[in-house]
Amino acid sequence: MPPVIAAIVTALTWIGISAATAAILAPMILSFGASLLLGAISKLFSKGPSASSLTNQLNNRTVTTRQAVAPWRVMYGSNRVGGIITFLHTTGTKNEKLHIVITLAGHEVNAIPTMYFDGVAIPLDGSGNATGNFAGFVHAEFNLGTRQQAAFPGLLAAAAAYWDATHRQRNRAGAYVQLTWDQNKFPNGVPNITFDVQGRLVYDPGGAGVQTPAFAQNIEVDQPAGSQATWAYVLGSNVQAGSLLVFACRELNVTGVTDSKGNTWVKLYNTFWYALNCAAGATTVTVAFGSATHMQGDVAEYTGVANLAPDVSADIASGTSTTATSTSVTPIVNGDLILGWGFNGTTNSPTYTAGTGYTLRDTGTKNAFLEDKVQLTAAAITAVVTINASDAWSIGIVAFKAAANTGGRLAYSSNAALCIADYLNNASFGLVAQTKYPITAAMLANAGFSAFNAANLVDGDVTTNGWANNPTNANSTVTVDLGAGNGQEFCRCRFYLSTAGQVQTYHIQWSDDSITWASAEEHSATGMLPDVNGWNEVELAPSGAHRYWRILAIATITEAGFVNELEFYTSDVDSTLLIAAANTCDEQVALLAGGNQNRFAIDGSFDTSESPANVIGRMNSAMAGSVLYVAGKWGIYPGIWRAPTISLSDADFRGPMTVQTRLTHRDLYNGVKGMFISPTKGGQ
């Protein structure tokens, strides 16, 4: 008999219980005591309810607070949220200016369209200055969380000793708000500041719909002093395959536009020319005039534009005032790229302000301008530019259709299946449902990189050098050949850098023939800039399986440091099931009050302190579905009827079937309990 049980038997017999009975009771008492002890221990190790449970989140997400340590917030779809105050400082002779940095999300977001004080929207002009009641007392700036973003310029100017150019908060979305104290404007002190935020951009592997046109680069042409019959301009970066190039100017005697890649240029109006589906590579644009003249205008590149003639356009309209307004046009389809171009008459070195929703591409002092925007929903539209002084002006407008998706797309969406897939795949805050692909040295081919060692690049040892950055020549490449019949779709690429602060930018590209290449990064216009000592990574857009992948150096640089490891990853999310699930979520459901809405959407947030099980459970509830891991792949299944794969009848049972219920009759009836967050009620 074990000593513990023997001791229990002795104690029981001492209080008058027979030895035989004590021998039976002793193991039971020991088991019960152990259960109590283990239960107490398990409570010590179990994680209690998270502070970011659904109820607490609903109460706290629209409050901006100060915390010494706070988890990152992750947002999908449309949200009304507060944030974490990460910087607080006063300036002025009486400390009348309060500077606040509010971090909103631990990732890039699509847009921060509106700011609120105590639930009241604060209108801002194009420079971030409040209009209306708070004019002169409020200024705001926003960073969407890109890796390329700069520090808040207004805060740099106001408090350079405390917030410098290195405080970029890359990959973190946030706002800088400057308040100027006034007892009448802020009678209750600092207001609760909240924001409407359009959350993460997510990948759609199905490629449905169209791409989102995007500005890539431009040259501001300002040569008022000299006169000649032809002018040539070299674009600063390689043009991407399939891009739209445009040339807009103030001179009326243009006779032709050509370029070094042989693209076909089309004259839309005297002051506006364009070339569709341009060839990739270094490009010089040459403009010819009927007689020697000076030149002021723009050469610009846009991606994601269809190889089609303009949707609609209108030649320059003219007038005299501080506001240049084009003729109104109405695009035929949604998602057009809208360009406004023009010039003013006599005022030298004018200051231009873009129209609402437009982005001005001119920072110089020339008397010409170019602005652009993407019109999500087709409707009548004008191009508008404000001039700092009343002057004669001319302005035109043109709309180009967006290109259709060919593989996948990165876009803002509240599609429930796409949001869930993004969380499963994400390496920063999600499940990292990815598998490292076994690249070997034999698959690698170098062209141009110094001190290249293929074996070191894939040996898993971050201390051995793969290639040197001193020097790195522009257009150097490392190509990965996966072999015939062995194409892969990669979702992430990682570099290991031996030294911080490197400045080389790379494109990650794919090809099916090793001749024609396409960029794979989520932000193909800016590429990948690994500059941290250690691992640097970039997400890759869904593009299908391809045999060839490569790393392309953009510039020639001379700097210290090495790239020591190179890794590619494939997604563990079943793309076939994901495409079907995403299509289900996008199905239109008729509303009783009229109109339609998508069947399943996610418009909400969570923070990184929550367990993955809680997060996935809540996201699943948005589509009444489930996420299952089967045979090494994650499958996403919305809550819809599916045809059965097998049918069973009573003939398939071994014996009679009986039913034993555990619920009372009243509990058998369905019940629905929900919590609805209304955008019309201030996100409450």
Secondary structure as GFF3:
##gff-version 3
##sequence-region A 1 684
A	DSSP	alpha_helix	3	14	.	.	.	ID=ss1
A	DSSP	alpha_helix	19	45	.	.	.	ID=ss2
A	DSSP	alpha_helix	54	60	.	.	.	ID=ss3
A	DSSP	beta_strand	73	76	.	.	.	ID=ss4
A	DSSP	beta_strand	78	81	.	.	.	ID=ss5
A	DSSP	beta_strand	84	91	.	.	.	ID=ss6
A	DSSP	beta_strand	97	105	.	.	.	ID=ss7
A	DSSP	beta_strand	111	117	.	.	.	ID=ss8
A	DSSP	beta_strand	120	122	.	.	.	ID=ss9
A	DSSP	three_ten_helix	132	134	.	.	.	ID=ss10
A	DSSP	beta_strand	138	143	.	.	.	ID=ss11
A	DSSP	alpha_helix	153	158	.	.	.	ID=ss12
A	DSSP	beta_strand	173	180	.	.	.	ID=ss13
A	DSSP	beta_strand	193	198	.	.	.	ID=ss14
A	DSSP	beta_strand	201	204	.	.	.	ID=ss15
A	DSSP	beta_strand	214	234	.	.	.	ID=ss16
A	DSSP	beta_strand	243	249	.	.	.	ID=ss17
A	DSSP	beta_strand	254	259	.	.	.	ID=ss18
A	DSSP	beta_strand	265	269	.	.	.	ID=ss19
A	DSSP	beta_strand	272	278	.	.	.	ID=ss20
A	DSSP	beta_strand	284	303	.	.	.	ID=ss21
A	DSSP	beta_strand	312	325	.	.	.	ID=ss22
A	DSSP	beta_strand	336	344	.	.	.	ID=ss23
A	DSSP	beta_strand	352	354	.	.	.	ID=ss24
A	DSSP	beta_strand	359	360	.	.	.	ID=ss25
A	DSSP	beta_strand	368	375	.	.	.	ID=ss26
A	DSSP	beta_strand	384	400	.	.	.	ID=ss27
A	DSSP	beta_strand	409	412	.	.	.	ID=ss28
A	DSSP	alpha_helix	416	425	.	.	.	ID=ss29
A	DSSP	beta_strand	434	436	.	.	.	ID=ss30
A	DSSP	three_ten_helix	441	443	.	.	.	ID=ss31
A	DSSP	beta_strand	444	450	.	.	.	ID=ss32
A	DSSP	alpha_helix	454	457	.	.	.	ID=ss33
A	DSSP	beta_strand	467	481	.	.	.	ID=ss34
A	DSSP	beta_strand	490	497	.	.	.	ID=ss35
A	DSSP	beta_strand	506	511	.	.	.	ID=ss36
A	DSSP	beta_strand	518	519	.	.	.	ID=ss37
A	DSSP	beta_strand	534	539	.	.	.	ID=ss38
A	DSSP	beta_strand	548	553	.	.	.	ID=ss39
A	DSSP	beta_strand	562	571	.	.	.	ID=ss40
A	DSSP	alpha_helix	575	585	.	.	.	ID=ss41
A	DSSP	beta_strand	588	590	.	.	.	ID=ss42
A	DSSP	beta_strand	596	598	.	.	.	ID=ss43
A	DSSP	beta_strand	604	607	.	.	.	ID=ss44
A	DSSP	alpha_helix	612	621	.	.	.	ID=ss45
A	DSSP	beta_strand	626	630	.	.	.	ID=ss46
A	DSSP	beta_strand	633	637	.	.	.	ID=ss47
A	DSSP	three_ten_helix	650	652	.	.	.	ID=ss48
A	DSSP	three_ten_helix	666	668	.	.	.	ID=ss49
A	DSSP	three_ten_helix	679	681	.	.	.	ID=ss50
###
